[in-house]
C-alpha cells in the first residue's frame, strides 16, 4: 500500500507535467490539437449525400456513438442552430451540446462542441469527377476536459477509427437506405 502511495505521489505530478510539456511543444494551449481527418467516397451525387448528412435526426443512424439528438432552437436548420446529443464512447456517456457554425448546402456542415469535451467538427462534400460520386471529408477536434494534451494523443487513434466507421455507415445509408446493409 505504501508503494502505491509513493508511486501516486510521483506519477500524478509527472502526468500533469507531461501534459503541459506536450502543450508547449505543440505551440501552447491556446491552439487546439490537430483535427482527426477521415474520408469516404460515396456512390451517390452530392445533393443526395447532403440530404442525409444534413438531416440531424438521421445522424443517429450512421453515428453509432450518438444515442440521441434533438434540435433545441426553432426554425430552419442553419448557422446558429443548436442541438443536444447524448453520446457514448467506450461505455462512457456524455451530454454533447453543439451549435452549427457553418451550413453551406451541399458542401459544408460544421459544428462547435460546447460540452464536457470541447472542440469542433466539419464535414465537407465534393462532387466526384463525373458527378455520380461524392467525396466526404470529416475533420473533428475533441479536447478532453482533463489532461487535454495527453488525452487528445491517447484518444486520437480510437476516435479516428470510430469516426471512420461512422463514415462507412453513412456510405451504406446513402447508397442502400440502411446503415447496417
C-alpha positions as CSV (number, residue, x, y, z in Angstrom):
1,X,0.0,0.0,0.0
2,X,2.9,2.3,0.9
3,X,4.5,1.7,-2.5
4,X,1.2,2.7,-4.3
5,X,1.0,5.9,-2.3
6,X,4.7,6.8,-3.1
7,X,4.1,5.9,-6.8
8,X,1.0,8.1,-6.8
9,X,2.9,11.0,-5.3
10,X,5.4,10.9,-8.2
11,X,3.2,9.6,-11.0
12,X,0.3,12.1,-10.8
13,X,2.5,15.2,-11.0
14,X,4.6,13.6,-13.7
15,X,1.5,13.1,-15.8
16,X,0.5,16.7,-15.4
17,X,4.0,17.9,-16.3
18,X,4.0,15.6,-19.4
19,X,0.6,17.1,-20.4
20,X,1.9,20.7,-20.1
21,X,5.1,19.8,-21.9
22,X,3.1,18.3,-24.8
23,X,1.1,21.5,-24.9
24,X,4.2,23.7,-25.0
25,X,5.8,21.5,-27.6
26,X,2.7,21.8,-29.8
27,X,2.6,25.5,-29.6
28,X,0.7,26.3,-26.4
29,X,-2.7,25.5,-25.0
30,X,-4.3,28.4,-27.0
31,X,-4.5,26.3,-30.1
32,X,-6.4,23.0,-30.1
33,X,-4.8,19.7,-31.1
34,X,-4.7,18.8,-34.8
35,X,-8.0,17.6,-36.1
36,X,-8.7,13.9,-36.8
37,X,-9.2,13.5,-40.5
38,X,-11.4,10.9,-42.2
39,X,-12.6,10.4,-45.7
40,X,-15.0,8.2,-47.7
41,X,-16.2,8.2,-51.3
42,X,-20.0,7.6,-51.7
43,X,-21.6,6.2,-54.8
44,X,-24.3,8.9,-55.0
45,X,-24.4,12.5,-56.2
46,X,-23.6,15.4,-53.9
47,X,-27.3,16.5,-53.4
48,X,-28.4,13.0,-52.3
49,X,-25.4,12.7,-49.9
50,X,-26.0,16.2,-48.5
51,X,-29.6,15.3,-47.8
52,X,-28.5,12.5,-45.5
53,X,-25.6,14.3,-43.9
54,X,-27.6,17.4,-43.1
55,X,-30.6,15.5,-41.7
56,X,-29.9,15.8,-37.9
57,X,-32.5,13.1,-37.0
58,X,-30.7,10.6,-39.3
59,X,-27.3,11.2,-37.7
60,X,-28.0,8.6,-35.0
61,X,-28.4,6.0,-37.8
62,X,-24.8,6.4,-39.0
63,X,-23.0,7.9,-35.9
64,X,-23.2,4.8,-33.6
65,X,-21.8,6.6,-30.7
66,X,-24.6,9.2,-30.8
67,X,-27.5,7.7,-28.9
68,X,-30.0,10.6,-29.1
69,X,-30.1,14.0,-30.7
70,X,-32.6,16.8,-30.6
71,X,-32.6,20.3,-32.1
72,X,-33.2,22.9,-29.4
73,X,-33.7,26.0,-31.4
74,X,-36.8,26.8,-33.5
75,X,-36.8,27.4,-37.3
76,X,-34.9,26.0,-40.2
77,X,-31.5,24.3,-39.6
78,X,-28.6,26.6,-40.3
79,X,-25.8,28.6,-38.8
80,X,-26.7,29.2,-35.1
81,X,-28.9,26.1,-34.8
82,X,-28.3,24.4,-31.5
83,X,-28.8,20.7,-30.7
84,X,-28.1,18.4,-27.8
85,X,-26.9,14.9,-28.1
86,X,-26.1,12.0,-25.8
87,X,-23.0,10.2,-27.0
88,X,-21.4,7.1,-25.6
89,X,-17.9,6.1,-26.5
90,X,-16.1,3.1,-24.9
91,X,-19.1,2.8,-22.5
92,X,-18.9,6.3,-21.2
93,X,-21.9,8.5,-21.8
94,X,-21.7,12.3,-22.1
95,X,-24.1,15.2,-22.9
96,X,-22.9,17.0,-26.0
97,X,-24.5,20.4,-26.7
98,X,-23.5,21.6,-30.2
99,X,-24.0,24.7,-32.4
100,X,-23.9,24.8,-36.1
101,X,-21.1,27.2,-37.2
102,X,-21.3,26.7,-41.0
103,X,-24.1,25.4,-43.1
104,X,-23.4,25.7,-46.8
105,X,-25.6,23.3,-48.8
106,X,-24.4,21.0,-50.4
107,X,-20.8,21.3,-49.5
108,X,-20.1,22.2,-45.8
109,X,-21.5,21.5,-42.4
110,X,-19.6,22.5,-39.3
111,X,-20.3,22.4,-35.5
112,X,-18.8,23.6,-32.3
113,X,-18.9,21.2,-29.3
114,X,-19.8,23.1,-26.1
115,X,-20.0,20.3,-23.6
116,X,-17.5,18.4,-21.4
117,X,-15.4,17.7,-24.4
118,X,-14.9,21.0,-26.4
119,X,-13.9,21.2,-30.0
120,X,-15.3,21.4,-33.5
121,X,-16.2,19.3,-36.4
122,X,-16.6,20.0,-40.1
123,X,-17.9,17.7,-42.9
124,X,-17.2,18.8,-46.4
125,X,-18.6,17.3,-49.6
126,X,-17.1,17.4,-53.0
127,X,-18.7,16.1,-56.2
128,X,-16.7,13.3,-57.8
129,X,-15.2,13.8,-61.3
130,X,-18.3,12.5,-63.2
131,X,-20.9,13.8,-60.7
132,X,-22.1,10.3,-59.7
133,X,-19.9,10.1,-56.6
134,X,-19.3,12.3,-53.6
135,X,-16.1,12.7,-51.6
136,X,-16.9,13.2,-47.9
137,X,-14.2,14.6,-45.7
138,X,-14.7,14.8,-41.9
139,X,-12.3,16.7,-39.6
140,X,-13.0,16.5,-35.9
141,X,-11.2,18.1,-32.9
142,X,-12.3,16.9,-29.4
143,X,-10.4,18.3,-26.4
144,X,-10.8,16.3,-23.2
145,X,-11.6,18.3,-20.0
146,X,-8.7,16.7,-18.0
147,X,-5.2,16.4,-19.3
148,X,-6.2,17.8,-22.7
149,X,-2.8,17.2,-24.5
150,X,-2.2,13.7,-23.3
151,X,-5.9,12.8,-23.6
152,X,-6.1,14.0,-27.2
153,X,-3.0,12.0,-28.0
154,X,-4.4,8.8,-26.4
155,X,-7.9,9.2,-27.8
156,X,-6.8,10.1,-31.4
157,X,-6.4,6.5,-32.8
158,X,-9.6,5.3,-31.0
159,X,-11.8,8.2,-32.2
160,X,-10.3,8.2,-35.7
161,X,-11.3,4.5,-36.1
162,X,-14.8,5.2,-34.6
163,X,-15.4,8.2,-36.9
164,X,-14.1,6.4,-40.0
165,X,-16.5,3.5,-39.2
166,X,-19.3,6.2,-39.0
167,X,-18.4,7.4,-42.4
168,X,-18.6,3.9,-43.8
169,X,-22.1,3.6,-42.2
170,X,-23.0,6.9,-43.8
171,X,-21.9,5.5,-47.2
172,X,-24.1,2.4,-46.7
173,X,-27.1,4.6,-45.6
174,X,-26.8,6.9,-48.6
175,X,-26.2,4.0,-51.1
176,X,-28.7,1.4,-49.8
177,X,-31.0,3.2,-47.4
178,X,-29.7,1.3,-44.4
179,X,-26.6,1.9,-42.4
180,X,-26.5,-1.7,-41.5
181,X,-26.8,-3.2,-45.0
